[in-house]
Amino acid sequence: MKIALIGGGNMGEAMLAAVLAKSLAQPASISVSDVSRERLDHLKKRYAVTVTPRNPEAVSGKEIIILAVKPQNLPEVMAELKGKIESSQLVLSIIAGAKINTISGGLNHDAVVRAMPNTPARVGEGMSVWTATRAVTKEQKQAAKSILGAMGKELYVEDEAYLDMATAVSGSGPAYFFLMVEALVDAAVEIGLPPDTAQELVLQTMLGSGKFIQSSGEAPAELRKKVTSPGGTTAAALRQFEKGGFSELVRRAVRAAYKRARELGN
């Protein structure tokens, strides 16, 4: 694959690292553009890719153009690239909230994939939800699938509306788990555990629980019931979650994220 990466931030670098790790492209066939000379120097040194501060130069001769800039920088980037993208090139956007019509219209280009990855992509455990316009060919869809799959799991959806929903769940979701880990570690320290011990216990419990859910084939609610003995320690803890309205609080948080995702796209 010949790839242009527009935006060398954290998620852009995660995609770059995944593509190279899976040998989907060679360093010589990848160009990266960014406004930060420091980021470009870092990426060139670490990955041996071609770098440039000029977006039109980066996309020239490439098969796939990955848009990984911040949402507020998208209008400027589209203005620079409008009329400079060939009809045979695929545009793959991972810009939060940026709808396909916005990207397609701003670039005057029909072949667009919109994806919502998340930060665990940086360790190969990401979750990416994506969709594509009718102009995207079967081969281009496969290429997009390969790139997103290199970062973890990927899920194609026909309806673009699902991407805003995915943003509220898997896109923002890692922060929800980080918050839970933070709170659980603090609580463990409060009852007397050393901070390093508390963090090790919490992190392994989180990782093990996730893998257990995946491998068990059972619903989380059923697993919760199985580990909750009447009158036991788990039951005592869960009663406090229920008193605090934990489930409703999670629903409110997801609804707020979903609302904001839709606002960003308008």
Secondary structure, DSSP 4 states (H G I P E B T S, - for coil): --EEEE--SHHHHHHHHHHHHTTSS-GGGEEEE-S-HHHHHHHHHHH--EEES-HHHHHTT-SEEEE-S-GGGHHHHHHHHTT-S-TTPEEEE--TT--HHHHHHHHT---EEEEE--GGGGGT-EEEEEEE-TTS-HHHHHHHHHHHHTTEEEEE-S-THHHHHHIIIIISHHHHHHHHHHHHHHHHHHTT--HHHHHHHHHHHHHHHHHHHHHH-S-HHHHHHHT--TTSHHHHHHHHHHHTTHHHHHHHHHHHHHHHHHHHT-
